[in-house]
């Protein structure tokens, strides 16, 4: 994963990006509140695998991968973005930190209002710290009923290549 191109977004490009968040849960209102007023510039980094990273004040805010837009973990760790949370038991933490998808038996608690395809932040039971950003593969009813199989696809996790690149860029 290498940087192919780096540029600051123009106002027109920024508006287009922000329009993509109109139906997203709180991302514009919480994460990019200062951007439309011109107080903050947004940098877009294109990677060689066609992933796009959006940085605000040198911090990874958004990731666009395969037509999916989701917040970066540094923003979630700073509590700047509110996403629905899924709490996993401590036995699942090591697997998730190595990039595994979340399996239904490892889920300790989740919001019953979630739907298939929703973005969630995966947090551990003990510290309540974000471990990963994921996408729901099953509804909460199915997860609780079956209690087996893949429940959440891991999109970005602590220690992955995006995480390491974000740390390098913020130094």
C-alpha positions as CSV (number, residue, x, y, z in Angstrom):
1,X,0.0,0.0,0.0
2,X,1.8,3.1,-1.3
3,X,0.9,6.7,-1.7
4,X,0.2,7.4,-5.4
5,X,-1.0,11.0,-5.2
6,X,-1.5,13.7,-2.5
7,X,-3.6,16.8,-3.0
8,X,-5.7,19.3,-1.1
9,X,-9.4,19.2,-2.0
10,X,-10.9,22.1,-3.9
11,X,-14.1,23.6,-2.7
12,X,-16.1,21.9,-5.5
13,X,-14.6,18.5,-4.6
14,X,-15.2,19.0,-1.0
15,X,-18.9,19.8,-1.6
16,X,-19.2,16.6,-3.6
17,X,-17.6,14.6,-0.8
18,X,-19.8,16.3,1.8
19,X,-22.9,15.6,-0.3
20,X,-22.1,11.9,0.0
21,X,-22.6,12.1,3.7
22,X,-26.1,13.4,3.8
23,X,-27.6,10.1,4.9
24,X,-24.6,9.0,7.0
25,X,-25.0,8.7,10.7
26,X,-23.6,11.9,12.1
27,X,-20.4,11.9,10.1
28,X,-20.8,15.4,8.6
29,X,-22.2,17.1,11.6
30,X,-19.6,15.7,14.0
31,X,-16.4,15.0,12.1
32,X,-16.4,17.6,9.3
33,X,-18.3,20.5,11.0
34,X,-15.5,23.0,10.5
35,X,-14.7,22.1,6.9
36,X,-17.5,24.0,4.9
37,X,-16.6,27.3,6.7
38,X,-13.1,27.1,5.3
39,X,-11.5,26.8,8.7
40,X,-9.9,23.4,7.9
41,X,-8.4,22.0,4.7
42,X,-9.0,18.4,3.7
43,X,-6.2,16.5,2.1
44,X,-6.9,13.5,-0.2
45,X,-4.4,10.7,-0.5
46,X,-4.8,8.2,-3.3
47,X,-3.1,4.9,-2.7
48,X,-1.9,2.5,-5.4
49,X,-4.8,0.1,-4.6
50,X,-7.3,2.9,-5.4
51,X,-8.1,3.5,-1.8
52,X,-8.7,7.1,-0.9
53,X,-7.8,8.6,2.5
54,X,-9.1,12.0,3.7
55,X,-7.1,13.8,6.3
56,X,-8.1,16.8,8.3
57,X,-5.4,18.5,10.3
58,X,-3.1,15.6,9.5
59,X,-5.4,13.0,11.0
60,X,-7.1,10.2,9.1
61,X,-10.8,11.1,9.1
62,X,-12.3,9.1,6.2
63,X,-11.4,6.1,4.1
64,X,-13.0,5.4,0.7
65,X,-12.5,1.8,-0.3
66,X,-14.4,0.0,-3.1
67,X,-17.2,2.7,-3.2
68,X,-17.6,2.5,0.6
69,X,-16.9,5.5,2.8
70,X,-16.2,5.0,6.5
71,X,-14.4,6.8,9.3
72,X,-10.8,6.1,10.2
73,X,-10.0,4.7,13.6
74,X,-8.0,7.8,14.8
75,X,-11.2,9.8,14.6
76,X,-13.1,7.1,16.5
77,X,-10.4,6.9,19.2
78,X,-10.6,10.7,19.6
79,X,-14.4,10.4,20.0
80,X,-15.0,12.8,17.2
81,X,-17.5,10.5,15.3
82,X,-20.4,8.7,16.8
83,X,-21.2,5.3,15.2
84,X,-23.4,2.5,16.5
85,X,-21.3,0.3,18.8
86,X,-20.9,-3.4,19.0
87,X,-19.3,-4.7,22.1
88,X,-17.2,-7.9,21.8
89,X,-16.0,-10.1,24.6
90,X,-12.3,-10.1,25.5
91,X,-11.7,-13.5,23.9
92,X,-12.5,-12.0,20.5
93,X,-10.1,-9.0,20.8
94,X,-6.9,-10.7,19.7
95,X,-8.6,-12.1,16.6
96,X,-10.2,-8.8,15.6
97,X,-6.9,-7.0,16.2
98,X,-5.4,-9.4,13.6
99,X,-8.1,-8.6,11.0
100,X,-10.6,-11.3,11.6
101,X,-14.3,-10.6,11.0
102,X,-16.5,-10.6,14.1
103,X,-18.2,-13.9,14.7
104,X,-21.6,-14.0,16.3
105,X,-20.5,-15.9,19.5
106,X,-18.0,-13.1,20.3
107,X,-20.6,-10.4,20.4
108,X,-21.4,-9.3,24.0
109,X,-23.8,-6.5,23.2
110,X,-25.2,-4.6,20.2
111,X,-28.0,-2.2,19.3
112,X,-31.1,-4.1,18.3
113,X,-32.0,-1.3,15.7
114,X,-29.0,-2.1,13.5
115,X,-29.6,-3.4,9.9
116,X,-27.6,-5.4,7.5
117,X,-25.0,-3.1,5.8
118,X,-24.8,-0.6,8.7
119,X,-21.4,0.7,9.7
120,X,-20.5,0.0,13.3
121,X,-17.5,0.6,15.6
122,X,-16.4,-2.6,17.3
123,X,-15.3,-2.0,20.9
124,X,-13.9,-4.3,23.6
125,X,-15.9,-5.2,26.7
126,X,-13.3,-4.2,29.3
127,X,-11.9,-0.9,28.1
128,X,-14.7,0.2,25.7
129,X,-12.0,1.2,23.2
130,X,-12.5,1.0,19.4
131,X,-10.8,-2.0,17.8
132,X,-12.2,-1.8,14.3
133,X,-14.8,-0.4,11.9
134,X,-17.1,-2.9,10.4
135,X,-20.2,-3.5,8.3
136,X,-23.1,-5.6,9.6
137,X,-23.5,-8.9,7.7
138,X,-26.4,-10.2,9.8
139,X,-29.3,-8.5,11.6
140,X,-29.2,-8.4,15.4
141,X,-32.2,-10.8,15.5
142,X,-30.3,-13.4,13.4
143,X,-27.2,-13.0,15.4
144,X,-29.0,-13.6,18.7
145,X,-31.1,-16.4,17.3
146,X,-28.3,-18.4,15.6
147,X,-25.3,-17.3,17.6
148,X,-22.9,-18.6,15.0
149,X,-21.2,-17.5,11.8
150,X,-19.7,-14.2,10.6
151,X,-21.7,-11.3,11.9
152,X,-19.6,-8.2,11.0
153,X,-17.1,-7.7,8.2
154,X,-14.0,-5.9,9.5
155,X,-13.2,-3.0,7.2
156,X,-10.4,-1.2,9.2
157,X,-8.8,-2.4,12.4
158,X,-6.0,-1.4,14.8
159,X,-2.7,-2.4,13.4
160,X,-3.8,-2.8,9.7
161,X,-2.0,-1.1,6.8
162,X,-4.3,1.9,7.0
163,X,-3.6,2.3,10.7
164,X,0.2,2.1,10.1
165,X,0.0,4.6,7.3
166,X,-2.1,7.0,9.3
167,X,0.5,6.9,12.1
168,X,3.3,7.7,9.7
169,X,1.3,10.6,8.2
170,X,0.5,12.1,11.6
171,X,4.2,12.1,12.7
